[in-house]
Amino acid sequence: MTPVGLILGTPLLAALVLAWITDYRLSSALNLLASLITFGASLFLFGVRIPDSLWLFVDDFNIYLVVLTAFVGLTTSLFSVGYIAREKAEGHLTARHLRFYHAMYQGFLFTMLLALLANNLGVMWVAIEGATLTTVLMVSLYRTRESIEAAWKYFILCSVGIALALFGIILIYLAAQPAMGPGPEAMAWTEVLRAAGRFEPALMSLAFVFLLVGYGTKAGLAPLHAWLPDAHAEGPTPISAVLSGLLLNVALYALLRFKMILTANGAALDPGPLLIGMGLTSLLLAGFMLYRRNDIKRLFAYSSIEHMGIITFAFGMGGAVANFAGLLHMTMHSLAKSAIFFAVGIISQIAGTKKIADIRGLTVSHPLLGWSFLVAVAAIAGLPPLGIFMSEFLVVSSTFARQPWLAVPLLIGLLVAFGALILKLTGLAFGPPSIGASQRYHPLALAPLFGHVALVAVAGIWLPEPLLRWFQIVARLLG
């Protein structure tokens, strides 16, 4: 079996098997094993040349995201072992719920990986819609009034968005007809990109507007973000980690693929200003909204909107430095934000609440957890020398060099969000503790948190030469 077959086949088969296993310990172990096999198979993509087909393909851009997705999927499944065991012990979830959770988790990984590897525009759309359906079911896992409401909100808004994206894909296919004729070739990324210069530019421009609204909804960009805070707040915390760390990236990946097609046609609409506008809007809105959040999961949900805005802005600016910064920021945000949600999951379990006002002095009551959480939040806030500081510095410096007037709102948004996160972090980490030191957590729960924090810390100081070259190649690929 090829690496691609193993990457897609393992989570799909695991989802089918896990749907029938009632023992939650066994299902947790199998979920972790399947995620480990998927991650291991993704590493083979670096050394094995996979021939392209009209349905699946591998290039430098999607290798980067496939490996990142498989890695965060693995660490989140490891975190889930302890998290789910405690939820089961406290009666929040039943054996039936957990069978459903593990099957849907692997189904979610399968749909995201398929979306990244799909060479066919339609297959990618189906995969992203599949990711929506699996996460909707997991968001509603607790079956409370709030979780069901959040799931329906997520389903309705993202389904409307994805329907608009489908219309954009249809328009791209119509634009391809005169140059390529009918058939699967006119739906394949690799073929469409080569012929895009001969497409009707007006039709392509209209298509991109629909695609931006459609996939922008899935990426959590303002003003299309309304589903995201509720979905994060009401679903299980491991799902919040993969929603923020992975699914938002997949939606933005799809949008960037279409941006590449559009920029290959010199007469079509320039997508840069639209991406810059939505990026700045998301950054500024989320930055100010952070001050009013009283729920710890909602706080970091709005932080995800902020960072997707920064990434979108970077890719809207374009050019070697900005694209490099956008890629680096995608990676650092995925690692840091999933680490934060790992910590938040433990904190909310031992505190018995998600209210920020009721959680104090974590560095005193639980030093390992508290200091790890502090470093992860400092990373996401952009403090040096951590990895996100480097990517934000590159975004700001490239903006100053090319469009200085755009750097002003960018800096305002970054500073506002920084102030909000540090303000909230001060109370959470320091002062008299509100949680007793006797409140314990599963020892496995901290392992993925430590791993992610360590990677983000190292990346701010040093990037391996092969990884650096890889980012540079993908930055050039994006134009």
C-alpha positions as CSV (number, residue, x, y, z in Angstrom):
1,M,0.0,0.0,0.0
2,T,1.2,3.5,-0.8
3,P,1.7,6.1,1.9
4,V,-1.4,8.0,0.6
5,G,-3.4,4.8,0.8
6,L,-2.3,4.3,4.4
7,I,-2.9,7.9,5.3
8,L,-6.5,7.8,4.1
9,G,-7.3,4.1,4.7
10,T,-6.2,3.9,8.4
11,P,-8.6,6.5,9.8
12,L,-11.4,5.4,7.6
13,L,-11.0,1.7,8.7
14,A,-10.5,2.8,12.3
15,A,-13.8,4.8,12.2
16,L,-15.7,1.7,11.0
17,V,-14.1,-0.5,13.6
18,L,-14.5,2.0,16.5
19,A,-18.2,2.4,15.8
20,W,-18.7,-1.2,17.1
21,I,-16.5,-1.2,20.2
22,T,-18.2,-0.5,23.5
23,D,-15.2,-0.7,25.9
24,Y,-14.0,2.9,26.1
25,R,-10.5,1.9,27.2
26,L,-10.0,-0.3,24.2
27,S,-11.5,2.3,21.9
28,S,-9.2,5.0,23.3
29,A,-6.2,2.7,22.7
30,L,-7.3,1.9,19.1
31,N,-8.0,5.6,18.4
32,L,-4.4,6.4,19.6
33,L,-2.9,3.5,17.6
34,A,-4.7,4.6,14.4
35,S,-3.6,8.2,14.8
36,L,0.0,7.0,15.3
37,I,-0.1,4.8,12.1
38,T,-1.5,7.8,10.2
39,F,1.2,10.1,11.4
40,G,3.9,7.6,10.7
41,A,2.6,7.1,7.1
42,S,2.5,10.9,6.6
43,L,6.3,11.0,7.2
44,F,7.0,8.7,4.3
45,L,5.7,11.5,2.0
46,F,9.0,13.2,2.4
47,G,11.0,10.4,0.9
48,V,8.6,8.8,-1.6
49,R,7.6,10.4,-4.8
50,I,3.8,9.8,-5.3
51,P,2.6,10.0,-8.9
52,D,-0.3,12.5,-9.4
53,S,-3.7,11.3,-10.6
54,L,-6.8,13.2,-11.5
55,W,-8.2,12.4,-8.0
56,L,-5.3,12.6,-5.5
57,F,-2.0,14.4,-5.6
58,V,0.9,15.4,-3.4
59,D,3.0,18.6,-3.6
60,D,5.1,20.6,-1.2
61,F,2.1,22.6,0.1
62,N,-0.1,19.7,1.1
63,I,2.7,17.5,2.5
64,Y,3.3,20.3,5.0
65,L,-0.3,20.4,6.1
66,V,-0.8,16.6,5.9
67,V,2.1,16.0,8.4
68,L,0.9,18.9,10.6
69,T,-2.7,17.5,10.6
70,A,-1.6,13.9,11.4
71,F,0.7,15.1,14.2
72,V,-1.9,17.2,15.9
73,G,-4.4,14.4,15.4
74,L,-2.0,12.1,17.2
75,T,-1.3,14.3,20.1
76,T,-5.0,15.2,20.5
77,S,-5.9,11.5,20.6
78,L,-3.2,11.0,23.3
79,F,-4.7,13.9,25.3
80,S,-8.2,12.3,24.8
81,V,-7.2,9.2,26.7
82,G,-7.1,11.0,30.1
83,Y,-9.7,13.5,29.2
84,I,-12.3,11.0,28.2
85,A,-11.6,8.7,31.1
86,R,-12.4,11.5,33.5
87,E,-15.5,12.5,31.7
88,K,-16.7,8.9,31.8
89,A,-15.8,8.6,35.6
90,E,-17.7,11.8,36.4
91,G,-20.8,10.6,34.4
92,H,-20.7,13.4,31.8
93,L,-20.4,10.8,29.0
94,T,-21.7,7.2,28.7
95,A,-20.1,4.2,26.9
96,R,-22.4,4.9,23.9
97,H,-21.3,8.5,23.7
98,L,-17.6,7.4,23.7
99,R,-18.1,4.8,21.0
100,F,-19.6,7.6,18.9
101,Y,-16.9,10.0,19.8
102,H,-13.9,7.8,18.8
103,A,-15.6,6.7,15.5
104,M,-16.3,10.3,14.6
105,Y,-12.8,11.5,15.6
106,Q,-11.2,9.1,13.1
107,G,-13.9,10.0,10.5
108,F,-13.0,13.7,11.1
109,L,-9.3,13.0,10.5
110,F,-10.1,11.0,7.3
111,T,-12.2,13.9,5.8
112,M,-9.5,16.5,6.6
113,L,-6.7,14.4,5.1
114,L,-8.8,13.6,2.0
115,A,-9.5,17.4,1.6
116,L,-5.8,18.1,1.7
117,L,-4.8,15.3,-0.7
118,A,-7.7,15.6,-3.2
119,N,-6.7,16.7,-6.7
120,N,-10.4,17.0,-7.7
121,L,-12.2,20.2,-6.7
122,G,-15.4,18.3,-6.1
123,V,-13.8,15.6,-4.0
124,M,-12.2,18.3,-1.9
125,W,-15.6,20.0,-1.4
126,V,-17.2,16.7,-0.4
127,A,-14.4,16.1,2.1
128,I,-14.8,19.5,3.8
129,E,-18.5,19.0,4.0
130,G,-17.8,15.6,5.6
131,A,-15.5,17.3,8.1
132,T,-18.4,19.6,8.9
133,L,-20.8,16.8,9.5
134,T,-18.5,14.8,11.8
135,T,-17.6,17.8,13.9
136,V,-21.3,18.8,14.2
137,L,-22.0,15.4,15.7
138,M,-19.1,15.7,18.1
139,V,-20.0,19.3,19.2
140,S,-23.4,18.0,20.3
141,L,-21.8,15.0,22.2
142,Y,-22.9,16.1,25.7
143,R,-26.6,16.4,24.5
144,T,-27.2,19.5,26.6
145,R,-29.5,22.3,25.4
146,E,-26.5,24.5,24.8
147,S,-24.4,21.9,22.9
148,I,-27.3,21.0,20.6
149,E,-27.9,24.7,19.9
150,A,-24.2,25.2,19.1
151,A,-24.2,22.2,16.8
152,W,-27.2,23.4,14.9
153,K,-25.8,26.9,14.6
154,Y,-22.5,25.4,13.3
155,F,-24.3,23.1,10.9
156,I,-26.6,25.8,9.4
157,L,-24.0,28.5,9.0
158,C,-21.2,26.3,7.7
159,S,-23.6,24.4,5.3
160,V,-24.8,27.7,3.8
161,G,-21.1,28.7,3.5
162,I,-20.1,25.5,1.9
163,A,-23.1,25.7,-0.5
164,L,-21.8,29.1,-1.7
165,A,-18.4,27.5,-2.1
166,L,-19.9,24.8,-4.3
167,F,-21.4,27.5,-6.5
168,G,-18.0,29.0,-6.8
169,I,-16.5,25.6,-7.9
170,I,-19.2,25.2,-10.5
171,L,-18.3,28.7,-11.9
172,I,-14.6,27.7,-12.1
173,Y,-15.6,24.5,-13.9
174,L,-17.7,26.6,-16.4
175,A,-14.7,29.0,-16.9
176,A,-12.5,25.9,-17.7
177,Q,-14.9,24.5,-20.3
178,P,-13.8,26.6,-23.3
179,A,-10.1,26.0,-22.7
180,M,-10.2,22.4,-21.4
181,G,-13.5,20.8,-22.5
182,P,-15.7,18.7,-20.2
183,G,-14.5,15.9,-18.0
184,P,-12.5,15.3,-14.9
185,E,-9.4,17.2,-16.2
186,A,-11.4,20.4,-15.9
187,M,-11.9,19.6,-12.1
188,A,-8.3,18.7,-11.3
189,W,-6.1,21.2,-9.5
190,T,-3.0,20.4,-11.4
191,E,-4.6,20.6,-14.8
192,V,-6.7,23.7,-14.0
193,L,-3.6,25.6,-12.7
194,R,-1.7,25.0,-15.9
195,A,-4.6,26.2,-18.1
196,A,-5.9,29.0,-15.9
197,G,-4.4,31.8,-18.0
198,R,-6.9,30.9,-20.8
199,F,-10.0,31.0,-18.6
200,E,-12.7,33.7,-18.8
201,P,-11.5,36.2,-16.2
202,A,-14.9,37.7,-15.3
203,L,-16.3,34.3,-14.5
204,M,-13.2,33.4,-12.4
205,S,-13.5,36.7,-10.5
206,L,-17.1,36.0,-9.6
207,A,-16.3,32.5,-8.6
208,F,-13.6,33.7,-6.2
209,V,-16.1,35.9,-4.4
210,F,-18.4,32.9,-3.7
211,L,-15.4,30.8,-2.7
212,L,-14.1,33.5,-0.3
213,V,-17.5,33.7,1.4
214,G,-18.0,30.0,1.5
215,Y,-14.6,28.8,2.7
216,G,-14.1,32.0,4.7
217,T,-17.1,30.8,6.8
218,K,-15.4,27.5,7.5
219,A,-12.1,29.3,8.3
220,G,-13.9,31.4,10.9
221,L,-13.2,34.8,9.3
222,A,-15.2,37.8,10.4
223,P,-18.0,38.6,9.8
224,L,-18.7,34.9,9.0
225,H,-17.4,33.6,12.4
226,A,-20.6,33.4,14.5
227,W,-20.5,29.6,14.7
228,L,-17.0,29.3,16.0
229,P,-17.2,30.5,19.7
230,D,-20.3,28.4,20.4
231,A,-18.8,25.2,18.8
232,H,-15.6,25.6,20.8
233,A,-17.4,26.3,24.1
234,E,-19.9,23.5,24.1
235,G,-18.1,20.6,22.5
236,P,-15.5,18.3,24.2
237,T,-12.2,20.1,24.6
238,P,-10.2,17.7,22.3
239,I,-12.6,18.7,19.5
240,S,-11.9,22.4,20.3
241,A,-8.2,21.6,19.8
242,V,-8.6,20.0,16.4
243,L,-11.2,22.6,15.3
244,S,-8.8,25.5,16.0
245,G,-5.6,23.7,15.2
246,L,-6.6,21.8,12.0
247,L,-10.0,22.4,10.5
248,L,-9.5,26.2,10.1
249,N,-6.3,25.5,8.3
250,V,-8.0,23.1,5.9
251,A,-10.6,25.7,4.9
252,L,-7.9,28.3,4.4
253,Y,-5.9,25.8,2.3
254,A,-8.8,25.3,-0.1
255,L,-9.1,29.1,-0.4
256,L,-5.4,29.5,-1.1
257,R,-5.6,26.8,-3.9
258,F,-8.2,28.9,-5.6
259,K,-6.1,32.0,-5.1
260,M,-3.3,30.3,-7.0
261,I,-5.6,29.6,-9.9
262,L,-6.9,33.2,-9.9
263,T,-3.4,34.7,-9.8
264,A,-2.4,32.5,-12.7
265,N,-4.8,34.6,-14.9
266,G,-3.5,38.1,-15.1
267,A,-6.8,39.6,-16.2
268,A,-8.8,38.2,-13.3
269,L,-9.6,39.9,-10.0
270,D,-6.7,40.4,-7.6
271,P,-7.6,38.3,-4.5
272,G,-5.1,40.1,-2.3
273,P,-7.2,43.1,-1.2
274,L,-10.2,40.9,-0.4
275,L,-8.0,38.7,1.8
276,I,-6.3,41.7,3.4
277,G,-9.7,43.2,4.2
278,M,-11.2,40.1,5.8
279,G,-7.9,39.4,7.6
280,L,-7.8,42.9,9.2
281,T,-11.6,42.7,10.1
282,S,-11.1,39.4,11.8
283,L,-8.0,40.6,13.7
284,L,-9.6,43.8,15.0
285,L,-13.0,42.3,15.8
286,A,-11.5,39.4,17.7
287,G,-9.0,41.6,19.5
288,F,-11.7,43.8,21.0
289,M,-14.0,40.9,21.7
290,L,-11.4,39.2,23.8
291,Y,-11.8,41.7,26.6
292,R,-15.5,40.8,27.2
293,R,-15.1,37.0,27.3
294,N,-15.9,35.3,30.6
295,D,-15.7,31.7,29.4
296,I,-12.2,30.3,29.1
297,K,-13.0,28.3,26.0
298,R,-14.8,31.2,24.3
299,L,-11.8,33.4,25.1
300,F,-9.5,31.2,23.0
301,A,-12.1,30.6,20.3
302,Y,-11.9,34.4,19.6
303,S,-8.1,34.1,19.7
304,S,-8.4,31.6,16.9
305,I,-10.4,34.1,14.9
306,E,-7.7,36.7,15.6
307,H,-4.9,34.4,14.3
308,M,-6.8,33.2,11.2
309,G,-7.1,36.9,10.4
310,I,-3.4,37.4,10.7
311,I,-2.7,34.4,8.5
312,T,-5.3,35.5,5.9
313,F,-3.8,39.0,5.9
314,A,-0.3,37.6,5.3
315,F,-1.4,35.6,2.3
316,G,-3.3,38.6,1.0
317,M,-0.2,40.6,1.1
318,G,1.7,37.9,-0.8
319,G,5.3,37.9,-1.7
320,A,8.1,35.7,-0.4
321,V,8.3,37.1,3.1
322,A,4.6,37.4,3.8
323,N,3.8,34.0,2.4
324,F,6.6,32.5,4.5
325,A,5.3,34.3,7.6
326,G,1.7,33.0,6.8
327,L,3.0,29.4,6.6
328,L,5.0,29.7,9.8
329,H,2.1,31.3,11.6
330,M,-0.3,28.5,10.5
331,T,2.1,25.9,12.0
332,M,2.8,27.8,15.2
333,H,-0.9,28.6,15.7
334,S,-1.9,25.0,15.3
335,L,0.7,23.8,17.8
336,A,0.2,26.6,20.4
337,K,-3.6,26.7,20.2
338,S,-4.1,23.0,20.5
339,A,-1.7,23.1,23.5
340,I,-3.8,25.8,25.1
341,F,-6.9,23.7,24.7
342,F,-5.2,20.7,26.2
343,A,-4.5,22.9,29.2
344,V,-8.0,24.4,29.2
345,G,-9.5,20.9,29.2
346,I,-7.5,19.8,32.3
347,I,-8.2,23.2,34.0
348,S,-12.0,23.1,33.4
349,Q,-12.2,19.5,34.6
350,I,-10.3,20.0,37.9
351,A,-12.0,23.4,38.5
352,G,-15.5,22.1,37.6
353,T,-16.1,25.4,35.7
354,K,-15.2,27.3,32.5
355,K,-15.7,30.7,34.1
356,I,-12.5,32.7,34.1
357,A,-13.5,34.6,37.3
358,D,-13.6,31.3,39.2
359,I,-10.1,30.1,38.1
360,R,-7.2,31.7,39.8
361,G,-3.5,31.0,40.8
362,L,-2.8,28.0,38.6
363,T,1.0,28.4,39.0
364,V,0.5,28.0,42.8
365,S,-2.0,25.2,43.0
366,H,-0.7,23.1,40.0
367,P,2.8,24.4,39.0
368,L,3.5,22.1,36.1
369,L,0.1,22.8,34.5
370,G,0.1,26.5,35.4
371,W,3.5,27.3,34.0
372,S,2.9,25.2,30.8
373,F,-0.4,27.0,30.3
374,L,1.3,30.4,30.9
375,V,4.0,29.7,28.3
376,A,1.4,28.5,25.7
377,V,-0.7,31.6,26.2
378,A,2.4,33.8,26.1
379,A,3.2,32.1,22.7
380,I,-0.2,32.7,21.3
381,A,-0.1,36.4,22.5
382,G,3.2,36.8,20.5
383,L,5.8,37.3,23.2
384,P,9.4,36.8,22.1
385,P,11.3,34.6,21.6
386,L,8.5,32.1,20.9
387,G,7.6,31.0,17.4
388,I,4.5,33.2,16.9
389,F,6.5,36.3,17.7
390,M,8.8,35.5,14.7
391,S,5.9,35.0,12.3
392,E,4.1,38.1,13.5
393,F,7.4,40.1,13.2
394,L,7.8,38.9,9.6
395,V,4.2,39.9,8.7
396,V,4.6,43.4,10.3
397,S,8.0,44.0,8.7
398,S,6.9,42.9,5.2
399,T,3.8,45.1,5.5
400,F,5.9,48.1,6.6
401,A,8.2,47.6,3.6
402,R,5.4,47.3,1.0
403,Q,2.3,49.0,2.3
404,P,3.2,51.1,5.4
405,W,-0.4,52.5,5.9
406,L,-1.7,48.9,6.3
407,A,0.8,48.3,9.1
408,V,-1.0,50.7,11.4
409,P,-4.3,48.8,11.8
410,L,-2.3,45.6,11.8
411,L,-0.2,46.7,14.8
412,I,-3.3,48.1,16.6
413,G,-5.1,44.7,16.3
414,L,-2.0,42.8,17.5
415,L,-1.5,45.1,20.5
416,V,-5.2,45.1,21.5
417,A,-5.3,41.3,21.4
418,F,-2.0,41.1,23.2
419,G,-3.3,43.3,26.0
420,A,-6.5,41.3,26.4
421,L,-4.7,37.9,26.6
422,I,-2.1,39.2,29.1
423,L,-4.9,40.8,31.2
424,K,-6.8,37.5,31.4
425,L,-3.7,35.4,31.9
426,T,-2.5,37.4,34.9
427,G,-5.6,36.4,37.0
428,L,-5.6,32.8,35.7
429,A,-2.0,32.1,36.5
430,F,-1.2,34.2,39.6
431,G,-2.7,35.2,42.9
432,P,-4.4,33.1,45.6
433,P,-5.4,29.8,44.0
434,S,-9.1,28.9,43.6
435,I,-8.5,25.2,42.9
436,G,-7.2,22.9,45.7
437,A,-3.9,21.2,45.1
438,S,-5.6,17.9,45.8
439,Q,-7.4,18.1,42.5
440,R,-5.5,15.6,40.3
441,Y,-5.5,14.9,36.6
442,H,-4.5,12.0,34.4
443,P,-0.6,11.9,34.0
444,L,-0.9,11.4,30.2
445,A,-2.7,14.7,29.8
446,L,0.4,16.8,30.2
447,A,2.6,14.9,27.7
448,P,1.1,16.5,24.5
449,L,0.9,19.9,26.2
450,F,4.7,19.8,27.0
451,G,5.5,18.5,23.5
452,H,3.6,21.3,21.7
453,V,5.0,24.1,24.0
454,A,8.5,22.8,23.5
455,L,8.2,22.8,19.7
456,V,6.8,26.4,19.7
457,A,9.6,27.6,22.0
458,V,12.3,26.0,19.9
459,A,10.9,27.3,16.6
460,G,11.2,30.9,17.9
461,I,15.0,30.4,18.2
462,W,15.9,27.9,15.5
463,L,14.3,26.2,12.5
464,P,16.0,23.2,10.9
465,E,17.5,24.0,7.5
466,P,15.3,21.4,5.6
467,L,12.2,22.9,7.2
468,L,13.3,26.4,6.4
469,R,13.9,25.4,2.7
470,W,10.5,23.7,2.7
471,F,8.7,26.8,3.8
472,Q,10.6,28.9,1.2
473,I,9.6,26.5,-1.6
474,V,5.9,26.6,-0.6
475,A,6.0,30.4,-0.2
476,R,7.2,30.6,-3.8
477,L,4.6,28.1,-4.9
478,L,1.9,30.4,-3.5
479,G,3.1,33.3,-5.6
